[in-house]
Amino acid sequence: MALQPDDLLDARGLPCPLPLLKAKQALARLAPGQLLEVMATDAGSWRDFETFTAQSSHELLEREERGDTYHYWIRKGGEGNS
C-alpha cells in the first residue's frame, strides 16, 4: 500500500462500536487533509467505516482485508466533519 498515514490506530480486538469510536477520536486530533490508518478485527467495522465516511466530510481512500485484520485509510475532511 503506497498510502503513508499521518497516524495509525490499532483497534484490533475491540468489539463494535469501539473501532469506529476510537477512529473518530483519532480523526479529531488530525488536521484536515491528514490520513489515518485504522486496523481492526471486528467484521462489522467494514460496514461501519463505509457508512461513517459516507455521512461525514471524511473520505475512505482505501480498505482491505489481510487475514483476520481489516485496514482502512481515512482522509480527514474539512469543516463540518463529525
Buried (B, 14 or more C-beta within 10 A) or exposed (E): EEEEBBBEBEBBEBEBBBBBEBBBEBBEEBEEEBBBBBBBBBEBBBEBBEEBBEEBBBBBBBBEEEEEEBBBBBBBBEEEBE
